[in-house]
Amino acid sequence: RQPAEALSVLFSTTTVSITAFGLTVWSCILMGMADIDDCSFLTEEGEDGVPIIQLNVRKRDVEERWGGFILQIGEDSIL
């Protein structure tokens, strides 16, 4: 377990990565292209100290549907 304050989220147009203390601990490839200027996240402490991460990811082409959100998760959750 990591404290919620130690977590961060990195967005690119096609991937999302979660870091703990600056090290990537989870990543995925998105089904579509994200508008990285309009992506954000919120972390908070959950039950038993397990952090909760809320992602807000805006699709680059707002007229298109996502058709799903995650295309692929890397081996051991890291791409």
HELIX and SHEET records of a PDB file:
HELIX    1   1 ALA A    4  ALA A    6  5                                   3    
HELIX    2   2 ILE A   36  ASP A   38  5                                   3    
HELIX    3   3 GLU A   47  GLY A   49  5                                   3    
HELIX    4   4 GLU A   75  SER A   77  5                                   3    
SHEET    1   A 4 LEU A   7  PHE A  11  0                                        
SHEET    2   A 4 THR A  15  ALA A  20 -1                                        
SHEET    3   A 4 LEU A  23  LEU A  30 -1                                        
SHEET    4   A 4 ILE A  70  ILE A  73 -1                                        
SHEET    1   B 2 SER A  40  GLU A  45  0                                        
SHEET    2   B 2 PRO A  51  ASN A  56 -1                                        
END                                                                             
